[in-house]
């Protein structure tokens, strides 16, 4: 038996409220996830949230103004997007570990040391 089409879940319609992303799938299921699962959409304006397009034949949703992509699989599996750590937090963690962050001449509370000259090998 040959069937045309795909059994993969596909989005047909999307609605974004102030609290939820609501996706209507081609097979009749409706998925509702908290808007907070997407920090980019949580931080976006209502107009930016309303500006989206379906990816491919409904495998996902793309919001161009906030550079967010959410797949149907991600919605089904309930995987929230992690907010990246700000650079200054990474720099503080590096300083605590005794590692000098790029572009920093000295770690906080320490003086910069001049580069040591190596003795020639011979």
C-alpha positions in Angstrom: 0.0 0.0 0.0 1.3 3.4 -1.0 0.3 6.5 0.8 1.0 10.1 -0.2 2.0 12.5 2.5 3.8 12.1 5.7 3.0 10.8 9.2 5.3 13.4 10.7 3.4 15.9 12.8 2.9 19.2 11.0 1.6 22.6 12.1 -1.3 24.1 10.2 -2.2 27.1 12.3 -0.5 29.0 15.1 -1.7 31.5 17.7 0.5 33.3 20.2 -1.2 34.8 23.3 0.4 36.8 26.1 0.8 33.5 28.0 0.9 30.6 25.4 2.0 29.3 22.0 -0.9 27.4 20.6 -0.2 25.2 17.6 -2.9 23.3 15.7 -1.5 20.2 14.0 -2.7 18.6 10.7 -3.8 15.5 12.6 -6.2 17.4 14.8 -4.1 17.7 17.9 -3.6 21.1 19.6 -0.4 21.8 21.5 -0.3 24.5 24.1 3.0 25.5 25.7 3.8 28.3 28.0 5.2 31.4 26.3 7.9 31.4 28.9 9.5 28.3 27.2 10.8 30.7 24.6 12.7 33.6 26.2 12.9 35.4 22.9 9.2 35.4 22.4 8.6 36.3 26.1 10.8 39.3 25.5 9.2 40.2 22.2 6.4 42.7 21.6 2.9 41.4 20.7 3.5 42.6 17.1 6.8 40.7 16.9 5.0 37.6 18.2 2.3 37.9 15.6 4.8 38.0 12.8 5.7 34.4 12.0 5.7 31.9 9.2 5.6 28.1 9.0 8.9 26.4 8.2 8.7 24.0 5.2 5.4 22.2 5.2 4.7 22.9 8.8 7.7 21.2 10.5 8.2 24.3 12.6 7.5 28.0 13.2 9.9 30.9 12.5 9.7 34.4 14.0 12.0 36.5 11.8 12.0 39.7 13.9 13.3 37.8 17.0 15.2 35.1 15.2 13.3 32.3 16.9 12.6 28.9 15.5 10.4 26.3 17.2 10.0 22.8 15.8 6.9 20.6 16.1 9.1 18.0 17.8 10.3 20.6 20.3 6.7 21.5 21.1 5.7 17.9 21.4 8.6 16.9 23.6 8.2 20.0 25.8 11.8 21.3 25.6 12.0 24.9 26.8 14.7 27.1 25.3 17.6 28.0 27.6 18.5 31.7 28.0 22.2 32.1 27.2 24.3 33.4 30.1 25.4 37.0 29.6 29.1 37.4 28.9 29.8 39.2 32.1 28.5 36.2 34.0 30.9 34.0 32.1 33.7 36.4 32.8 33.0 36.4 36.5 32.9 32.6 36.5 36.2 32.5 34.6 37.8 35.0 37.0 36.7 32.9 40.0 38.3 29.9 38.4 41.5 31.9 37.9 41.2 32.1 34.1 41.7 35.5 32.4 38.8 36.3 30.1 39.7 37.4 26.6 40.5 41.1 26.3 41.2 41.4 30.0 44.7 42.5 31.0 44.5 41.4 34.6 42.0 39.6 36.8 40.0 41.7 39.2 42.1 42.7 42.3 45.4 41.7 40.6 48.0 43.7 38.8 48.9 42.9 35.2 52.2 41.2 35.0 54.6 41.9 32.2 55.3 39.1 29.8 58.3 37.0 30.8 61.1 36.7 28.3 62.2 33.2 27.6 65.9 32.4 27.6 67.1 31.4 24.1 67.5 27.6 23.6 70.8 26.6 22.7 
